[in-house]
Amino acid sequence: MWKRFNPPDPPSGRGREEGFVLVLVLFMILLLTLLITRFTLKTRSFLHQSEIYAHSVSSVYLARSAIAIAKVALVESIQMSSQSGMNIISTDQPWATPIINYPVDDSGYVSGLIEDEASKFNVNMLIGTGGGNIDPHRLIQFTRLFSLVGADPAVLPAISQWVTPAPNLIGPPGPYASFTPAYRNRGGPMDVLSELHQIAGMTESAYQALAPYLTVYTPGQINVNTASSIVLQALDPGITPALAQEIIAQRPFLALSRFQGVVGPAIFSSISGDVTLTSQIFSVNAVGIAGETKQAVRAVLSVNGTQTQTLSYRVGGNRLLYQIDALLKNAPMPSSSTSQIPTVQAGSGTGGGTGP
């Protein structure tokens, strides 16, 4: 027999209220869950950003510490040289040992490399001391340098015109009148090497190839105790790659007469006014690492006895970090697994300078 289907009784008013309350409670729980989830995500994002910022600040201070270490190393080197009576700057002194990934407690790591600016050609010396014309002797040297690194020497007249003194910027605007925005030649010595980017005909690849061998800070003489093979070859056409390597093998030279004995009287006579065995200007390239953050600092220091003066100070930038990373990658590794931080005797400070 078929049974008759009887539909359930409609919910009472109280049942409907309980159902509504249950739905409302579930909705509130869902809303609270979403709010808590959003708050948690925002908090995590804020904490992550705070961590990145903290690491960024720490890495800068770690890199700055390398500048302080460099000052100590340079003062120590000059003190050792003076006490021994040699008064030379060479690559067997404490300043020339790079610091590679030196641990600083739990804060991170620091790397640093010092370069003798006198190991490079001063681009401002392309013109004679009287100014106005390219020095033929310097032109030969710069032409060789450009050719050795694969840069086009045809840009040298434009560099000469750029650094030629021009009081009140008198004279034609040159090739830069059609640039946007238009500008004139500098009309004087470059303050920073990156000004080469503004020279008509200078390419980025040429700048990167030349930068390791050029400076704007020195009086112009080349320290043959620290100069690279490229710079030594550029000094004179008679200095072949083999002779340059022989010069490096015979270093350090305690007197220029010993250097003359290696290169010969003819070459030495040609470049005697261009070479030296000492320096007072150094650049410090440093990288601080905290967490996954890296920051770069470059400083140019003048060292006179136990006193140091900061001539230039630059922090950060991907280009700078790339350049310093490349220098550190190609730097000779320290003799021990962990670089030693140099120290000086108490009372022989490195103060008296300016800058950070």
VEXKOLDREN-722837 format. One record per residue (C-alpha): residue number from 0; residue in one letter; x negated, y, z. Coordinates in nm, 2 decimals. Each point is the difference from the previous one (the first is absolute). Layout:
# residues N
@bado:NUM	vexkol:a	east:X	north:Y	up:Z;
...
//
This chain:
# residues 356
@bado:0	vexkol:m	east:0.00	north:0.00	up:0.00;
@bado:1	vexkol:w	east:-0.12	north:0.35	up:-0.08;
@bado:2	vexkol:k	east:-0.05	north:0.22	up:0.30;
@bado:3	vexkol:r	east:0.10	north:0.36	up:-0.01;
@bado:4	vexkol:f	east:-0.29	north:0.25	up:0.02;
@bado:5	vexkol:n	east:0.05	north:0.26	up:0.25;
@bado:6	vexkol:p	east:-0.24	north:0.30	up:-0.03;
@bado:7	vexkol:p	east:-0.17	north:0.12	up:0.31;
@bado:8	vexkol:d	east:0.15	north:0.27	up:0.20;
@bado:9	vexkol:p	east:-0.14	north:0.35	up:-0.08;
@bado:10	vexkol:p	east:-0.25	north:0.13	up:0.25;
@bado:11	vexkol:s	east:0.13	north:0.19	up:0.28;
@bado:12	vexkol:g	east:-0.09	north:0.36	up:0.05;
@bado:13	vexkol:r	east:-0.25	north:-0.10	up:0.27;
@bado:14	vexkol:g	east:-0.17	north:-0.25	up:-0.23;
@bado:15	vexkol:r	east:-0.04	north:0.27	up:-0.27;
@bado:16	vexkol:e	east:-0.16	north:0.23	up:0.25;
@bado:17	vexkol:e	east:-0.25	north:-0.27	up:0.11;
@bado:18	vexkol:g	east:-0.09	north:-0.07	up:-0.36;
@bado:19	vexkol:f	east:-0.05	north:0.37	up:-0.06;
@bado:20	vexkol:v	east:-0.22	north:0.03	up:0.31;
@bado:21	vexkol:l	east:-0.21	north:-0.30	up:-0.11;
@bado:22	vexkol:v	east:-0.05	north:0.15	up:-0.35;
@bado:23	vexkol:l	east:-0.10	north:0.33	up:0.16;
@bado:24	vexkol:v	east:-0.24	north:-0.16	up:0.24;
@bado:25	vexkol:l	east:-0.16	north:-0.19	up:-0.29;
@bado:26	vexkol:f	east:-0.03	north:0.32	up:-0.20;
@bado:27	vexkol:m	east:-0.16	north:0.18	up:0.29;
@bado:28	vexkol:i	east:-0.25	north:-0.28	up:0.04;
@bado:29	vexkol:l	east:-0.08	north:0.01	up:-0.37;
@bado:30	vexkol:l	east:-0.04	north:0.38	up:0.01;
@bado:31	vexkol:l	east:-0.22	north:-0.02	up:0.31;
@bado:32	vexkol:t	east:-0.21	north:-0.27	up:-0.17;
@bado:33	vexkol:l	east:-0.05	north:0.22	up:-0.31;
@bado:34	vexkol:l	east:-0.09	north:0.30	up:0.22;
@bado:35	vexkol:i	east:-0.25	north:-0.21	up:0.20;
@bado:36	vexkol:t	east:-0.15	north:-0.15	up:-0.31;
@bado:37	vexkol:r	east:-0.03	north:0.34	up:-0.16;
@bado:38	vexkol:f	east:-0.15	north:0.15	up:0.31;
@bado:39	vexkol:t	east:-0.25	north:-0.29	up:0.03;
@bado:40	vexkol:l	east:-0.11	north:0.04	up:-0.37;
@bado:41	vexkol:k	east:-0.04	north:0.38	up:0.05;
@bado:42	vexkol:t	east:-0.20	north:-0.06	up:0.32;
@bado:43	vexkol:r	east:-0.22	north:-0.25	up:-0.17;
@bado:44	vexkol:s	east:-0.05	north:0.24	up:-0.30;
@bado:45	vexkol:f	east:-0.08	north:0.28	up:0.24;
@bado:46	vexkol:l	east:-0.24	north:-0.22	up:0.20;
@bado:47	vexkol:h	east:-0.17	north:-0.11	up:-0.32;
@bado:48	vexkol:q	east:-0.04	north:0.36	up:-0.12;
@bado:49	vexkol:s	east:-0.13	north:0.10	up:0.34;
@bado:50	vexkol:e	east:-0.25	north:-0.29	up:-0.02;
@bado:51	vexkol:i	east:-0.11	north:0.11	up:-0.35;
@bado:52	vexkol:y	east:-0.04	north:0.36	up:0.13;
@bado:53	vexkol:a	east:-0.20	north:-0.12	up:0.30;
@bado:54	vexkol:h	east:-0.23	north:-0.21	up:-0.22;
@bado:55	vexkol:s	east:-0.04	north:0.29	up:-0.24;
@bado:56	vexkol:v	east:-0.11	north:0.23	up:0.29;
@bado:57	vexkol:s	east:-0.22	north:-0.26	up:0.15;
@bado:58	vexkol:s	east:-0.17	north:-0.08	up:-0.34;
@bado:59	vexkol:v	east:-0.08	north:0.37	up:-0.05;
@bado:60	vexkol:y	east:-0.16	north:0.02	up:0.35;
@bado:61	vexkol:l	east:-0.19	north:-0.32	up:-0.07;
@bado:62	vexkol:a	east:-0.14	north:0.15	up:-0.32;
@bado:63	vexkol:r	east:-0.08	north:0.33	up:0.18;
@bado:64	vexkol:s	east:-0.20	north:-0.21	up:0.25;
@bado:65	vexkol:a	east:-0.22	north:-0.12	up:-0.28;
@bado:66	vexkol:i	east:-0.09	north:0.36	up:-0.07;
@bado:67	vexkol:a	east:-0.11	north:0.04	up:0.36;
@bado:68	vexkol:i	east:-0.20	north:-0.32	up:-0.03;
@bado:69	vexkol:a	east:-0.16	north:0.13	up:-0.32;
@bado:70	vexkol:k	east:-0.11	north:0.32	up:0.18;
@bado:71	vexkol:v	east:-0.17	north:-0.21	up:0.26;
@bado:72	vexkol:a	east:-0.17	north:-0.22	up:-0.26;
@bado:73	vexkol:l	east:-0.13	north:0.29	up:-0.19;
@bado:74	vexkol:v	east:-0.14	north:0.18	up:0.31;
@bado:75	vexkol:e	east:-0.16	north:-0.33	up:0.11;
@bado:76	vexkol:s	east:-0.16	north:-0.04	up:-0.34;
@bado:77	vexkol:i	east:-0.14	north:0.35	up:-0.01;
@bado:78	vexkol:q	east:-0.13	north:-0.03	up:0.36;
@bado:79	vexkol:m	east:-0.17	north:-0.33	up:-0.09;
@bado:80	vexkol:s	east:-0.15	north:0.15	up:-0.31;
@bado:81	vexkol:s	east:-0.12	north:0.31	up:0.18;
@bado:82	vexkol:q	east:-0.15	north:-0.19	up:0.29;
@bado:83	vexkol:s	east:-0.19	north:-0.22	up:-0.24;
@bado:84	vexkol:g	east:-0.14	north:0.30	up:-0.18;
@bado:85	vexkol:m	east:0.14	north:-0.12	up:-0.34;
@bado:86	vexkol:n	east:0.28	north:0.26	up:-0.04;
@bado:87	vexkol:i	east:0.17	north:-0.19	up:-0.28;
@bado:88	vexkol:i	east:0.35	north:-0.13	up:-0.08;
@bado:89	vexkol:s	east:0.01	north:-0.35	up:-0.13;
@bado:90	vexkol:t	east:0.23	north:-0.30	up:-0.03;
@bado:91	vexkol:d	east:-0.18	north:-0.20	up:0.28;
@bado:92	vexkol:q	east:0.12	north:0.24	up:0.27;
@bado:93	vexkol:p	east:0.31	north:-0.06	up:0.22;
@bado:94	vexkol:w	east:0.23	north:0.24	up:-0.19;
@bado:95	vexkol:a	east:-0.03	north:-0.23	up:-0.31;
@bado:96	vexkol:t	east:0.16	north:-0.30	up:0.16;
@bado:97	vexkol:p	east:0.37	north:-0.01	up:-0.08;
@bado:98	vexkol:i	east:0.26	north:-0.10	up:0.26;
@bado:99	vexkol:i	east:0.23	north:-0.26	up:-0.14;
@bado:100	vexkol:n	east:0.33	north:-0.09	up:0.18;
@bado:101	vexkol:y	east:-0.14	north:0.09	up:0.35;
@bado:102	vexkol:p	east:0.27	north:-0.11	up:0.26;
@bado:103	vexkol:v	east:0.11	north:0.28	up:0.23;
@bado:104	vexkol:d	east:0.16	north:-0.18	up:0.30;
@bado:105	vexkol:d	east:0.35	north:-0.09	up:-0.10;
@bado:106	vexkol:s	east:0.06	north:0.32	up:-0.20;
@bado:107	vexkol:g	east:-0.13	north:-0.12	up:-0.33;
@bado:108	vexkol:y	east:-0.31	north:0.01	up:-0.22;
@bado:109	vexkol:v	east:-0.23	north:0.27	up:-0.13;
@bado:110	vexkol:s	east:-0.23	north:0.01	up:-0.30;
@bado:111	vexkol:g	east:-0.25	north:0.27	up:-0.10;
@bado:112	vexkol:l	east:-0.27	north:0.08	up:-0.25;
@bado:113	vexkol:i	east:-0.24	north:0.29	up:-0.01;
@bado:114	vexkol:e	east:-0.13	north:0.14	up:-0.33;
@bado:115	vexkol:d	east:-0.30	north:0.23	up:-0.03;
@bado:116	vexkol:e	east:0.12	north:0.29	up:-0.22;
@bado:117	vexkol:a	east:-0.36	north:0.06	up:-0.10;
@bado:118	vexkol:s	east:0.01	north:-0.33	up:-0.18;
@bado:119	vexkol:k	east:0.23	north:0.16	up:-0.26;
@bado:120	vexkol:f	east:-0.03	north:0.28	up:-0.27;
@bado:121	vexkol:n	east:0.16	north:0.33	up:0.10;
@bado:122	vexkol:v	east:0.22	north:0.08	up:-0.30;
@bado:123	vexkol:n	east:-0.03	north:0.37	up:0.08;
@bado:124	vexkol:m	east:-0.37	north:-0.02	up:-0.09;
@bado:125	vexkol:l	east:0.08	north:-0.06	up:-0.37;
@bado:126	vexkol:i	east:-0.07	north:0.37	up:-0.06;
@bado:127	vexkol:g	east:-0.33	north:0.16	up:0.08;
@bado:128	vexkol:t	east:-0.05	north:0.19	up:0.32;
@bado:129	vexkol:g	east:0.05	north:0.33	up:-0.18;
@bado:130	vexkol:g	east:0.34	north:-0.12	up:-0.12;
@bado:131	vexkol:g	east:0.17	north:0.04	up:-0.33;
@bado:132	vexkol:n	east:-0.18	north:-0.27	up:-0.21;
@bado:133	vexkol:i	east:-0.04	north:-0.38	up:0.02;
@bado:134	vexkol:d	east:-0.34	north:-0.09	up:0.14;
@bado:135	vexkol:p	east:-0.16	north:-0.21	up:-0.28;
@bado:136	vexkol:h	east:-0.18	north:-0.22	up:0.26;
@bado:137	vexkol:r	east:0.32	north:-0.06	up:0.19;
@bado:138	vexkol:l	east:0.19	north:-0.05	up:-0.32;
@bado:139	vexkol:i	east:-0.23	north:-0.30	up:-0.08;
@bado:140	vexkol:q	east:0.07	north:-0.15	up:0.34;
@bado:141	vexkol:f	east:0.37	north:0.05	up:-0.01;
@bado:142	vexkol:t	east:0.02	north:-0.13	up:-0.35;
@bado:143	vexkol:r	east:-0.18	north:-0.32	up:0.11;
@bado:144	vexkol:l	east:0.23	north:-0.03	up:0.30;
@bado:145	vexkol:f	east:0.31	north:0.03	up:-0.20;
@bado:146	vexkol:s	east:-0.12	north:-0.24	up:-0.26;
@bado:147	vexkol:l	east:-0.11	north:-0.26	up:0.26;
@bado:148	vexkol:v	east:0.35	north:-0.01	up:0.16;
@bado:149	vexkol:g	east:0.18	north:0.01	up:-0.33;
@bado:150	vexkol:a	east:0.13	north:0.36	up:0.02;
@bado:151	vexkol:d	east:0.00	north:0.24	up:-0.30;
@bado:152	vexkol:p	east:-0.29	north:0.26	up:0.03;
@bado:153	vexkol:a	east:0.20	north:0.22	up:-0.24;
@bado:154	vexkol:v	east:0.19	north:0.14	up:0.31;
@bado:155	vexkol:l	east:-0.32	north:0.14	up:0.15;
@bado:156	vexkol:p	east:0.03	north:0.35	up:-0.17;
@bado:157	vexkol:a	east:0.35	north:0.03	up:0.14;
@bado:158	vexkol:i	east:-0.14	north:-0.08	up:0.35;
@bado:159	vexkol:s	east:-0.28	north:0.25	up:-0.04;
@bado:160	vexkol:q	east:0.25	north:0.27	up:-0.10;
@bado:161	vexkol:w	east:0.22	north:-0.09	up:0.30;
@bado:162	vexkol:v	east:-0.28	north:0.04	up:0.26;
@bado:163	vexkol:t	east:-0.16	north:0.31	up:-0.17;
@bado:164	vexkol:p	east:0.04	north:0.30	up:0.23;
@bado:165	vexkol:a	east:0.26	north:0.24	up:-0.14;
@bado:166	vexkol:p	east:0.06	north:0.30	up:0.23;
@bado:167	vexkol:n	east:0.37	north:0.10	up:0.01;
@bado:168	vexkol:l	east:0.07	north:-0.28	up:-0.26;
@bado:169	vexkol:i	east:-0.12	north:0.22	up:-0.28;
@bado:170	vexkol:g	east:-0.01	north:-0.17	up:-0.34;
@bado:171	vexkol:p	east:0.22	north:-0.20	up:-0.23;
@bado:172	vexkol:p	east:0.24	north:-0.26	up:0.16;
@bado:173	vexkol:g	east:-0.16	north:-0.27	up:-0.21;
@bado:174	vexkol:p	east:0.19	north:-0.32	up:-0.08;
@bado:175	vexkol:y	east:0.23	north:0.03	up:0.30;
@bado:176	vexkol:a	east:0.22	north:0.28	up:-0.14;
@bado:177	vexkol:s	east:0.22	north:-0.25	up:-0.17;
@bado:178	vexkol:f	east:0.04	north:-0.22	up:0.31;
@bado:179	vexkol:t	east:0.32	north:0.00	up:0.20;
@bado:180	vexkol:p	east:-0.04	north:0.17	up:0.23;
@bado:181	vexkol:a	east:-0.29	north:0.20	up:-0.16;
@bado:182	vexkol:y	east:-0.32	north:0.07	up:0.20;
@bado:183	vexkol:r	east:-0.35	north:0.12	up:-0.05;
@bado:184	vexkol:n	east:-0.34	north:-0.15	up:0.07;
@bado:185	vexkol:r	east:-0.09	north:0.00	up:0.37;
@bado:186	vexkol:g	east:-0.28	north:0.24	up:-0.05;
@bado:187	vexkol:g	east:-0.22	north:-0.14	up:0.27;
@bado:188	vexkol:p	east:-0.13	north:-0.32	up:0.17;
@bado:189	vexkol:m	east:0.25	north:-0.27	up:0.07;
@bado:190	vexkol:d	east:0.11	north:-0.04	up:0.37;
@bado:191	vexkol:v	east:0.12	north:-0.36	up:-0.04;
@bado:192	vexkol:l	east:-0.09	north:-0.26	up:-0.26;
@bado:193	vexkol:s	east:0.36	north:-0.06	up:-0.09;
@bado:194	vexkol:e	east:0.00	north:0.33	up:-0.19;
@bado:195	vexkol:l	east:-0.15	north:-0.20	up:-0.28;
@bado:196	vexkol:h	east:0.36	north:-0.11	up:-0.07;
@bado:197	vexkol:q	east:0.07	north:0.35	up:-0.12;
@bado:198	vexkol:i	east:-0.28	north:0.00	up:-0.26;
@bado:199	vexkol:a	east:0.12	north:-0.01	up:-0.36;
@bado:200	vexkol:g	east:-0.10	north:-0.34	up:-0.14;
@bado:201	vexkol:m	east:-0.05	north:-0.18	up:0.34;
@bado:202	vexkol:t	east:0.20	north:-0.32	up:0.01;
@bado:203	vexkol:e	east:0.10	north:-0.20	up:0.31;
@bado:204	vexkol:s	east:-0.22	north:-0.29	up:-0.10;
@bado:205	vexkol:a	east:-0.30	north:0.22	up:-0.05;
@bado:206	vexkol:y	east:0.06	north:0.17	up:0.34;
@bado:207	vexkol:q	east:0.02	north:-0.34	up:0.18;
@bado:208	vexkol:a	east:-0.32	north:-0.11	up:-0.17;
@bado:209	vexkol:l	east:-0.19	north:0.32	up:0.09;
@bado:210	vexkol:a	east:0.13	north:0.07	up:0.35;
@bado:211	vexkol:p	east:-0.24	north:-0.24	up:0.18;
@bado:212	vexkol:y	east:-0.30	north:0.18	up:-0.14;
@bado:213	vexkol:l	east:0.10	north:0.37	up:0.03;
@bado:214	vexkol:t	east:0.03	north:0.24	up:0.28;
@bado:215	vexkol:v	east:0.06	north:0.38	up:0.06;
@bado:216	vexkol:y	east:-0.16	north:0.03	up:0.34;
@bado:217	vexkol:t	east:-0.38	north:-0.03	up:-0.03;
@bado:218	vexkol:p	east:-0.27	north:0.25	up:-0.11;
@bado:219	vexkol:g	east:-0.05	north:-0.23	up:-0.30;
@bado:220	vexkol:q	east:-0.30	north:-0.22	up:0.08;
@bado:221	vexkol:i	east:0.03	north:-0.38	up:-0.02;
@bado:222	vexkol:n	east:-0.11	north:-0.21	up:0.29;
@bado:223	vexkol:v	east:-0.19	north:-0.28	up:-0.17;
@bado:224	vexkol:n	east:0.02	north:-0.20	up:0.32;
@bado:225	vexkol:t	east:0.38	north:-0.04	up:-0.03;
@bado:226	vexkol:a	east:0.08	north:0.06	up:-0.36;
@bado:227	vexkol:s	east:0.16	north:-0.28	up:-0.20;
@bado:228	vexkol:s	east:-0.15	north:-0.16	up:-0.31;
@bado:229	vexkol:i	east:0.23	north:0.21	up:-0.22;
@bado:230	vexkol:v	east:-0.11	north:0.33	up:0.15;
@bado:231	vexkol:l	east:-0.36	north:-0.10	up:-0.01;
@bado:232	vexkol:q	east:0.02	north:-0.08	up:-0.37;
@bado:233	vexkol:a	east:0.18	north:0.32	up:-0.07;
@bado:234	vexkol:l	east:-0.28	north:0.20	up:0.15;
@bado:235	vexkol:d	east:-0.24	north:-0.06	up:-0.29;
@bado:236	vexkol:p	east:0.02	north:-0.19	up:-0.33;
@bado:237	vexkol:g	east:-0.32	north:-0.18	up:0.10;
@bado:238	vexkol:i	east:0.17	north:-0.16	up:0.30;
@bado:239	vexkol:t	east:0.12	north:-0.33	up:-0.15;
@bado:240	vexkol:p	east:0.24	north:-0.24	up:0.19;
@bado:241	vexkol:a	east:-0.31	north:-0.21	up:0.09;
@bado:242	vexkol:l	east:-0.19	north:0.30	up:0.13;
@bado:243	vexkol:a	east:0.31	north:0.11	up:0.20;
@bado:244	vexkol:q	east:0.02	north:-0.34	up:0.16;
@bado:245	vexkol:e	east:-0.38	north:0.02	up:0.08;
@bado:246	vexkol:i	east:0.06	north:0.34	up:0.17;
@bado:247	vexkol:i	east:0.28	north:-0.15	up:0.21;
@bado:248	vexkol:a	east:-0.22	north:-0.30	up:0.09;
@bado:249	vexkol:q	east:-0.28	north:0.23	up:0.12;
@bado:250	vexkol:r	east:0.22	north:0.21	up:0.22;
@bado:251	vexkol:p	east:-0.02	north:0.17	up:0.25;
@bado:252	vexkol:f	east:-0.25	north:0.25	up:-0.12;
@bado:253	vexkol:l	east:-0.17	north:0.19	up:0.28;
@bado:254	vexkol:a	east:-0.15	north:0.25	up:-0.23;
@bado:255	vexkol:l	east:0.07	north:0.11	up:-0.36;
@bado:256	vexkol:s	east:-0.35	north:-0.10	up:-0.09;
@bado:257	vexkol:r	east:0.10	north:-0.36	up:0.04;
@bado:258	vexkol:f	east:0.30	north:0.06	up:-0.22;
@bado:259	vexkol:q	east:-0.23	north:0.15	up:-0.26;
@bado:260	vexkol:g	east:-0.22	north:-0.31	up:0.02;
@bado:261	vexkol:v	east:0.30	north:-0.21	up:-0.11;
@bado:262	vexkol:v	east:0.14	north:0.22	up:-0.28;
@bado:263	vexkol:g	east:-0.33	north:0.13	up:-0.13;
@bado:264	vexkol:p	east:-0.14	north:0.35	up:-0.03;
@bado:265	vexkol:a	east:0.19	north:0.09	up:-0.32;
@bado:266	vexkol:i	east:0.34	north:-0.08	up:0.13;
@bado:267	vexkol:f	east:-0.07	north:0.16	up:0.34;
@bado:268	vexkol:s	east:-0.12	north:0.32	up:-0.16;
@bado:269	vexkol:s	east:0.33	north:0.02	up:-0.19;
@bado:270	vexkol:i	east:0.22	north:-0.05	up:0.31;
@bado:271	vexkol:s	east:-0.21	north:0.11	up:0.29;
@bado:272	vexkol:g	east:0.23	north:0.29	up:0.07;
@bado:273	vexkol:d	east:0.31	north:-0.22	up:-0.02;
@bado:274	vexkol:v	east:-0.09	north:-0.25	up:0.27;
@bado:275	vexkol:t	east:-0.02	north:-0.02	up:0.38;
@bado:276	vexkol:l	east:-0.02	north:-0.25	up:0.28;
@bado:277	vexkol:t	east:0.25	north:0.15	up:0.24;
@bado:278	vexkol:s	east:0.35	north:0.13	up:0.03;
@bado:279	vexkol:q	east:0.23	north:0.19	up:0.23;
@bado:280	vexkol:i	east:0.34	north:-0.06	up:-0.17;
@bado:281	vexkol:f	east:0.19	north:-0.33	up:0.03;
@bado:282	vexkol:s	east:0.35	north:-0.11	up:-0.09;
@bado:283	vexkol:v	east:0.18	north:-0.25	up:0.23;
@bado:284	vexkol:n	east:0.26	north:-0.23	up:-0.15;
@bado:285	vexkol:a	east:0.22	north:-0.17	up:0.26;
@bado:286	vexkol:v	east:0.31	north:-0.22	up:0.02;
@bado:287	vexkol:g	east:0.21	north:-0.08	up:0.31;
@bado:288	vexkol:i	east:0.23	north:-0.30	up:0.00;
@bado:289	vexkol:a	east:0.28	north:-0.04	up:0.25;
@bado:290	vexkol:g	east:0.26	north:-0.28	up:-0.06;
@bado:291	vexkol:e	east:0.06	north:0.00	up:-0.37;
@bado:292	vexkol:t	east:-0.08	north:0.38	up:-0.04;
@bado:293	vexkol:k	east:-0.32	north:0.13	up:-0.14;
@bado:294	vexkol:q	east:-0.11	north:0.37	up:0.00;
@bado:295	vexkol:a	east:-0.31	north:0.15	up:-0.15;
@bado:296	vexkol:v	east:-0.21	north:0.30	up:0.11;
@bado:297	vexkol:r	east:-0.29	north:0.16	up:-0.18;
@bado:298	vexkol:a	east:-0.23	north:0.26	up:0.16;
@bado:299	vexkol:v	east:-0.30	north:0.18	up:-0.12;
@bado:300	vexkol:l	east:-0.25	north:0.08	up:0.27;
@bado:301	vexkol:s	east:-0.30	north:0.22	up:0.03;
@bado:302	vexkol:v	east:-0.26	north:-0.13	up:0.25;
@bado:303	vexkol:n	east:-0.27	north:0.21	up:0.16;
@bado:304	vexkol:g	east:-0.18	north:-0.17	up:0.28;
@bado:305	vexkol:t	east:0.25	north:-0.10	up:0.25;
@bado:306	vexkol:q	east:0.27	north:0.23	up:-0.13;
@bado:307	vexkol:t	east:0.26	north:-0.09	up:-0.26;
@bado:308	vexkol:q	east:0.23	north:0.23	up:-0.19;
@bado:309	vexkol:t	east:0.31	north:-0.11	up:-0.20;
@bado:310	vexkol:l	east:0.00	north:0.15	up:-0.34;
@bado:311	vexkol:s	east:0.30	north:-0.18	up:-0.14;
@bado:312	vexkol:y	east:0.27	north:-0.22	up:0.15;
@bado:313	vexkol:r	east:0.27	north:-0.19	up:-0.19;
@bado:314	vexkol:v	east:0.26	north:-0.24	up:0.14;
@bado:315	vexkol:g	east:0.23	north:-0.25	up:-0.18;
@bado:316	vexkol:g	east:0.11	north:-0.04	up:-0.36;
@bado:317	vexkol:n	east:0.01	north:-0.32	up:-0.21;
@bado:318	vexkol:r	east:-0.27	north:0.12	up:-0.23;
@bado:319	vexkol:l	east:-0.24	north:0.06	up:0.29;
@bado:320	vexkol:l	east:0.09	north:-0.33	up:0.15;
@bado:321	vexkol:y	east:-0.07	north:-0.18	up:-0.33;
@bado:322	vexkol:q	east:-0.34	north:0.18	up:-0.04;
@bado:323	vexkol:i	east:-0.11	north:-0.08	up:0.35;
@bado:324	vexkol:d	east:0.12	north:-0.36	up:-0.02;
@bado:325	vexkol:a	east:-0.21	north:-0.04	up:-0.32;
@bado:326	vexkol:l	east:-0.31	north:0.15	up:0.18;
@bado:327	vexkol:l	east:0.05	north:-0.24	up:0.30;
@bado:328	vexkol:k	east:0.05	north:-0.30	up:-0.23;
@bado:329	vexkol:n	east:-0.33	north:0.07	up:-0.18;
@bado:330	vexkol:a	east:-0.19	north:0.10	up:0.32;
@bado:331	vexkol:p	east:-0.28	north:-0.23	up:0.12;
@bado:332	vexkol:m	east:0.12	north:-0.22	up:0.29;
@bado:333	vexkol:p	east:-0.16	north:0.06	up:0.34;
@bado:334	vexkol:s	east:-0.26	north:-0.25	up:0.11;
@bado:335	vexkol:s	east:0.21	north:-0.13	up:0.29;
@bado:336	vexkol:s	east:0.36	north:-0.12	up:-0.02;
@bado:337	vexkol:t	east:0.11	north:0.30	up:0.20;
@bado:338	vexkol:s	east:-0.13	north:0.35	up:-0.07;
@bado:339	vexkol:q	east:-0.17	north:0.17	up:0.30;
@bado:340	vexkol:i	east:0.12	north:0.34	up:0.11;
@bado:341	vexkol:p	east:-0.30	north:0.23	up:0.03;
@bado:342	vexkol:t	east:-0.06	north:0.19	up:0.32;
@bado:343	vexkol:v	east:-0.22	north:0.29	up:0.10;
@bado:344	vexkol:q	east:-0.15	north:0.10	up:0.32;
@bado:345	vexkol:a	east:0.20	north:0.20	up:0.25;
@bado:346	vexkol:g	east:-0.03	north:0.37	up:-0.06;
@bado:347	vexkol:s	east:-0.07	north:-0.01	up:-0.37;
@bado:348	vexkol:g	east:0.35	north:0.09	up:-0.11;
@bado:349	vexkol:t	east:0.14	north:0.05	up:-0.35;
@bado:350	vexkol:g	east:0.19	north:0.31	up:0.08;
@bado:351	vexkol:g	east:-0.04	north:0.35	up:-0.13;
@bado:352	vexkol:g	east:0.19	north:-0.08	up:-0.32;
@bado:353	vexkol:t	east:0.33	north:0.12	up:-0.14;
@bado:354	vexkol:g	east:0.30	north:-0.19	up:-0.12;
@bado:355	vexkol:p	east:0.19	north:-0.30	up:0.15;
//
